[in-house]
Amino acid sequence: MSDSAVQFPESGRRLDAIDRKILMVLQEDASLSVAEIGDRVGLSSTPCWKRIQRLEADGVILKRVALVDQNKIGLGISVFVSVESADHSEAWLKRFAEAVSAMPEVMEFYRMAGDVDYMLRVVVADMQAYDVFYKKLISAVPLKNVTSRFAMEKIKSVTALPVPAAAAG
């Protein structure tokens, strides 16, 4: 494979240097016009628009959103919740995943390897709101252990993925 393209695993299409530049620009500011994006990556509007459409169709670009400051809307507490389960059946996981996915306080939800089975990132207004969330969580399905870790300070938080350069080869 040349150093100018990276293979898309699912589609067989290649992600070239311009595609990577488009992704970096969009991750910084998705509100830019296609013409502005094109200027930044060295394309005219039509080819730039076609590339963006292809990246969306291929599922590389999932959606475009506005990022909101959680503190400015009254969600001042971030909690990292680790969950251990005594039941590892598919039926239990399905019920747990459906219950947790329906909880708007849960921003991220992962199945883990290691000493914790699941990890959640939760945002709430205050300790009372977390207590309501906690009670809802523990009543959803039987759990072995739930450990909550409260963030005291956000030191780094980014949304832009580090788009990899093409591999030399």
C-alpha positions as CSV (number, residue, x, y, z in Angstrom):
1,M,0.0,0.0,0.0
2,S,1.3,3.4,-0.9
3,D,1.9,6.2,1.7
4,S,-1.0,8.2,0.2
5,A,-3.9,6.0,1.1
6,V,-5.2,3.9,4.0
7,Q,-7.7,1.1,3.3
8,F,-11.2,1.4,4.8
9,P,-11.6,-2.0,6.5
10,E,-15.4,-2.3,5.9
11,S,-15.8,-0.9,2.4
12,G,-12.6,-1.6,0.6
13,R,-12.3,2.1,-0.3
14,R,-9.2,4.1,0.5
15,L,-8.8,7.1,2.8
16,D,-6.3,9.4,1.1
17,A,-4.5,12.5,2.3
18,I,-7.3,14.8,1.2
19,D,-10.0,12.7,3.0
20,R,-7.9,12.8,6.2
21,K,-7.6,16.6,5.9
22,I,-11.4,16.9,5.4
23,L,-11.9,14.8,8.5
24,M,-9.5,17.0,10.5
25,V,-11.2,20.2,9.4
26,L,-14.7,18.9,10.0
27,Q,-13.8,17.7,13.5
28,E,-12.6,21.2,14.3
29,D,-15.6,23.0,12.9
30,A,-18.4,21.1,11.2
31,S,-20.3,24.4,10.6
32,L,-18.0,25.5,7.8
33,S,-19.4,25.7,4.3
34,V,-18.3,23.1,1.7
35,A,-16.4,26.0,-0.1
36,E,-14.5,26.8,3.1
37,I,-13.6,23.2,3.7
38,G,-12.5,22.9,0.1
39,D,-10.3,25.9,0.4
40,R,-8.6,24.5,3.5
41,V,-8.0,21.1,1.8
42,G,-7.2,22.3,-1.7
43,L,-10.4,21.3,-3.5
44,S,-13.2,23.1,-5.2
45,S,-16.7,22.8,-3.8
46,T,-18.1,20.0,-5.9
47,P,-15.3,17.5,-5.4
48,C,-15.1,18.4,-1.7
49,W,-18.9,17.9,-1.3
50,K,-18.6,14.5,-3.1
51,R,-15.9,13.4,-0.8
52,I,-17.9,14.4,2.3
53,Q,-20.9,12.6,0.9
54,R,-18.8,9.5,0.4
55,L,-17.3,9.7,3.9
56,E,-20.9,9.9,5.3
57,A,-22.1,7.0,3.1
58,D,-19.2,4.9,4.2
59,G,-20.0,5.6,7.8
60,V,-16.7,7.3,8.5
61,I,-18.6,10.5,9.3
62,L,-21.3,9.4,11.7
63,K,-23.1,12.8,12.2
64,R,-22.5,16.5,12.7
65,V,-23.4,17.9,16.1
66,A,-23.0,21.0,18.3
67,L,-20.8,20.5,21.4
68,V,-22.4,21.9,24.6
69,D,-20.6,22.9,27.8
70,Q,-22.2,20.6,30.4
71,N,-21.5,23.1,33.3
72,K,-23.3,26.0,31.5
73,I,-26.5,23.9,31.3
74,G,-26.3,22.8,34.9
75,L,-24.7,19.3,34.6
76,G,-21.7,20.0,36.8
77,I,-20.9,16.5,38.0
78,S,-19.2,13.8,35.9
79,V,-19.1,10.3,37.3
80,F,-17.2,7.3,36.1
81,V,-19.2,4.2,37.1
82,S,-17.7,0.8,37.0
83,V,-20.1,-2.2,37.1
84,E,-19.4,-5.8,37.9
85,S,-22.0,-8.5,37.1
86,A,-22.3,-12.1,38.4
87,D,-24.4,-12.9,35.3
88,H,-22.6,-12.9,32.0
89,S,-25.4,-14.4,29.9
90,E,-26.5,-12.8,26.6
91,A,-30.1,-12.3,28.0
92,W,-28.7,-10.4,31.0
93,L,-26.5,-8.2,28.8
94,K,-29.4,-7.4,26.5
95,R,-31.6,-6.3,29.4
96,F,-28.7,-4.3,30.9
97,A,-27.7,-2.6,27.7
98,E,-31.3,-1.7,26.9
99,A,-31.8,-0.2,30.4
100,V,-28.5,1.7,30.4
101,S,-28.9,3.0,26.9
102,A,-32.3,4.4,27.8
103,M,-30.8,6.5,30.6
104,P,-30.0,10.0,29.3
105,E,-27.4,10.7,32.0
106,V,-25.2,8.0,30.5
107,M,-22.9,9.7,27.9
108,E,-20.7,6.6,27.2
109,F,-21.1,2.9,28.0
110,Y,-18.4,0.3,27.4
111,R,-18.1,-3.4,27.9
112,M,-14.6,-3.9,29.4
113,A,-11.8,-6.4,29.6
114,G,-10.2,-6.8,33.0
115,D,-11.4,-6.6,36.6
116,V,-14.5,-4.4,35.7
117,D,-17.2,-5.7,33.4
118,Y,-18.8,-2.3,32.3
119,M,-17.8,1.3,32.5
120,L,-20.2,4.3,32.2
121,R,-19.5,8.0,32.0
122,V,-22.4,9.8,33.6
123,V,-23.3,13.5,33.8
124,V,-25.7,14.9,36.4
125,A,-26.5,18.2,38.0
126,D,-25.7,17.3,41.6
127,M,-25.3,14.6,44.1
128,Q,-29.1,14.2,44.6
129,A,-29.5,13.7,40.8
130,Y,-26.7,11.1,40.9
131,D,-28.5,9.3,43.8
132,V,-31.7,9.1,41.6
133,F,-29.6,7.8,38.7
134,Y,-27.8,5.2,41.0
135,K,-31.1,3.9,42.3
136,K,-32.4,3.6,38.7
137,L,-29.2,1.8,37.7
138,I,-29.2,-0.8,40.5
139,S,-32.9,-1.5,40.0
140,A,-32.6,-2.2,36.3
141,V,-30.9,-5.7,36.6
142,P,-29.1,-7.6,39.3
143,L,-25.5,-6.3,39.7
144,K,-22.6,-7.7,41.7
145,N,-20.8,-4.4,42.4
146,V,-21.1,-0.7,41.4
147,T,-18.3,1.7,42.1
148,S,-18.7,5.5,41.4
149,R,-15.7,7.8,40.9
150,F,-16.5,11.5,40.8
151,A,-14.3,13.7,38.6
152,M,-13.0,16.7,40.5
153,E,-11.5,18.5,37.5
154,K,-11.6,18.0,33.8
155,I,-8.0,18.4,32.6
156,K,-8.4,17.3,29.0
157,S,-11.5,16.5,26.9
158,V,-11.4,16.5,23.1
159,T,-13.8,15.2,20.5
160,A,-11.5,15.2,17.5
161,L,-10.0,11.8,16.8
162,P,-6.3,11.8,15.9
163,V,-6.7,11.0,12.2
164,P,-3.9,8.6,11.4
165,A,-1.5,9.4,8.5
166,A,-1.2,6.8,5.8
167,A,1.1,3.9,6.6
168,A,4.3,3.9,4.6
169,G,4.6,0.8,2.6
